[in-house]
């Protein structure tokens, strides 16, 4: 078995995953476990990997996913407690009074919150801030949850050009330059991207209004659902209207700790959940058990999905060193004797399949492949596996490396959050109660268009050329 065959098998595996997700044949977790496992069996039979290699790869994938799973569990618990106490009801009333019946106002508020929340460039923490605050508003206004996610994804893409974002840092690392220097080059593009994301939010508001959102009051199903939830909270003695200010301070503190980024991302959510239990319900084990059980189902469902994604990430993105240890996916050049990952083999396969005539028009080819590449490659594999390959192809045709790197960076900034292998995406869709299938269908075209328009602007100011 050679690298080309492994790349082809990897392509079939990814295609099977994406098709299954889009057709909604089964739950994502089952797809994430079944398809990579089938691939692993084939690779073991073909003697590309051993059983020990696959076991080590799965452990590596799990280690990379556990922090996000922990963040999700305790975020669900913390924000669920805040919802039970009635804190969000007060905020929603104030927000609704501010924007009135303006659907466009809601989408613009969504964009502003996302742009501010994503200053730390953490997709997981941004979703934790954005969705609990805005999802009830969207439901009251009869707006689609997919629109909330789409606005968030596009705005996060605009902020992902900051020098400390994962995308920019990875690109700068491959180029061997400082992140600040790269950001200084891209600053005009980021200003344009922020303005474009706000324009997209305005357009999304127009679209929702055209569908009838906010025009005829709150729909009966939403009223019934919220009334039942409030009655249930009241009947169980969970509402704490007199603790509103304390809960707001606690929420701001948790968000501040997340933004400070000195602790593991899940730790502030853990502290917040514990503090919320004691602040609102005292030292009553029965109350604590009731609340944890109340929010256990969504947390468990999403954890299962993330554990499945751990298998997917481990098998597809892990390379094996000559000593048998798993090499991090951030390794740019593999040491001698290493067995490349499936994703690295796929990157090599794509480079080998490119017609020579297209080499001088590499940027145009990347534009055409933007969404397929986004759906196929996780962030590390894209920047540490695919980007060096594309830079090498460009250099072979006499192209400068910086414009190619800028092209790949711009095309990826928002597309990260339509990739099924991105843990933050799983977190966001879970919190918004939207299937991955619906999110990808609703957002792909807009994400692609957003990235292409940013790239056109970069070409206009001379950063890239076609």
Secondary structure, 3 states (H helix, E strand, C coil): CCHHHHHHHHHHHHHHHHHHHHHCCCCHHHHHHHHHHHHHHHHHHCCCCCHHHHHHHHHHHHHHHHHHHHHHHHHHHHHHHHHHHCHHHHHHHHHHHHHCCCHHHHHHHHHHHHHHHHHHCCHHHHHHHHHHHHHHHHHHCCCCHHHHHHHHHHHHHHHCCCCCCHHHHHHHHHHCCCHHHHHHHHHHHHHHHHHHHHHHHHHHHHHHHHCCCCCCCCCHHHHHHHHHHHHHHHHCCCCCHHHHHHHHHHHHHHHHHHHHCCCCHHHHHHHHHHHHHHHHHCCCHHHHHHHHHHCHHHHHHHHHHHHHHHHHHHHHHCEECCCCCEECCCCCCCCCCCECCHHHHHHHHHHHHCCHHHHHHHHHHHHHCHHHHHHHCCHHHHHHHHHHHHHHHHHHCCCCHHHHHHHHHHHHCCHHHHCCCCHHHHHHHHHHCCCHHHHHHHHHHHHHHHHHHHHHHHHHCCCCCC
